[in-house]
């Protein structure tokens, strides 16, 4: 028998490169989609925070509250802002963070309190799930 050469043939190398390329075309878009959904969650969360801030400001104007005044707790805040215990509803539904893994039902006061802190008048609300903030100049 003759000598056997060690190594790969050109056809074997081309097949391996083609398989790697095929796998890359499958994996890369799914990784990008995951990053996009994270950005979408942050944007939705920021929009919820803006709605909370606007509702809180409207409540403060109509009830004569000034900067530094705050609700007794977040449950009271959401009751006054959504249900409208004093003057009327300022938000149509209880906001919930889209990134929340909370097992509570969507759009309930329990979930809103778990996801968001209303904070005092003149201070931006905050999300407990996603580390995002809203710039006072953007509002």
C-alpha positions in Angstrom: 0.0 0.0 0.0 1.0 3.6 -0.7 1.6 6.3 1.8 -1.5 8.0 3.3 -1.4 11.8 3.4 -2.5 13.5 6.6 -4.8 16.5 6.4 -8.1 17.6 5.0 -9.1 17.9 1.4 -10.3 21.2 -0.1 -13.8 19.8 -0.4 -13.9 18.9 3.3 -12.8 22.4 4.3 -15.4 24.1 2.0 -18.2 21.9 3.5 -17.1 22.9 7.1 -17.0 26.6 6.2 -20.4 26.4 4.6 -21.9 24.7 7.7 -20.4 27.3 10.0 -21.8 30.1 7.8 -25.2 28.5 7.8 -25.2 28.2 11.6 -24.1 31.8 11.9 -27.0 33.1 9.7 -29.4 31.2 12.0 -27.9 32.3 15.3 -27.1 36.0 14.8 -30.6 37.3 14.0 -32.0 35.6 17.1 -29.3 37.3 19.3 -30.2 40.6 17.8 -33.9 40.1 18.3 -33.3 39.4 22.0 -31.4 42.8 22.3 -34.2 44.5 20.5 -36.9 43.1 22.9 -34.8 44.4 25.8 -34.8 47.9 24.2 -38.6 47.7 23.6 -39.1 46.8 27.3 -37.1 49.8 28.4 -39.0 52.1 26.0 -42.4 50.8 27.2 -41.3 51.1 30.8 -40.2 54.7 30.2 -43.5 55.5 28.7 -45.3 54.1 31.7 -43.1 56.3 34.0 -44.0 59.3 31.9 -47.7 58.5 32.2 -47.3 58.2 36.0 -45.4 61.5 36.2 -48.1 63.3 34.1 -50.9 61.8 36.2 -49.1 62.7 39.4 -48.6 66.3 38.2 -52.3 66.6 37.2 -53.3 65.3 40.5 -51.1 67.8 42.3 -52.5 70.7 40.3 -56.1 69.7 40.9 -55.7 69.0 44.6 -53.3 72.0 45.3 -50.3 69.8 46.3 -46.8 71.3 46.0 -43.4 69.8 45.5 -42.2 67.4 48.2 -45.8 66.2 49.1 -46.2 62.5 48.7 -48.9 59.9 49.0 -48.9 57.8 52.1 -47.8 54.8 50.1 -47.7 53.5 46.5 -51.0 51.6 47.0 -52.8 54.9 48.0 -51.1 56.6 45.1 -52.3 54.1 42.5 -55.8 54.2 44.0 -56.0 58.0 43.7 -54.4 58.1 40.2 -56.3 55.2 38.6 -59.6 54.9 40.4 -59.8 58.6 41.2 -60.9 58.4 44.8 -60.8 62.2 45.2 -61.3 64.0 41.9 -61.2 61.5 39.1 -59.0 59.0 37.3 -55.8 60.3 35.8 -54.6 57.0 34.3 -56.9 54.6 32.4 -55.3 51.4 33.8 -52.8 50.2 36.3 -49.4 50.3 34.6 -47.2 47.2 34.7 -43.6 46.9 33.6 -43.3 44.8 30.5 -40.0 43.3 31.8 -41.6 42.2 35.0 -41.7 38.5 35.8 -44.3 39.1 38.4 -46.9 36.3 38.6 -49.6 38.9 39.6 -52.4 39.4 37.1 -51.8 42.2 34.5 -53.2 45.6 35.3 -53.9 45.2 39.0 -52.9 47.5 41.8 -50.8 44.8 43.3 -48.7 44.5 40.2 -48.4 48.2 39.8 -47.1 48.6 43.3 -44.7 45.8 42.8 -43.3 47.3 39.6 -43.3 51.1 40.2 -42.7 53.6 42.9 -44.7 56.8 42.5 -42.4 59.0 44.7 -43.1 62.5 45.9 -44.5 65.4 43.8 -41.6 67.0 41.9 -39.6 63.7 41.9 -39.8 61.3 39.0 -41.4 57.9 39.5 -39.1 54.9 39.3 -39.3 51.3 38.1 -38.2 48.5 40.4 -37.8 45.9 37.6 -35.8 47.7 34.9 -33.0 50.2 35.7 -34.4 53.0 33.7 -35.0 56.6 34.6 -36.7 59.5 33.0 -35.1 62.8 32.5 -37.2 65.7 33.9 -36.4 67.7 30.8 -38.0 65.0 28.6 -41.3 65.2 30.4 
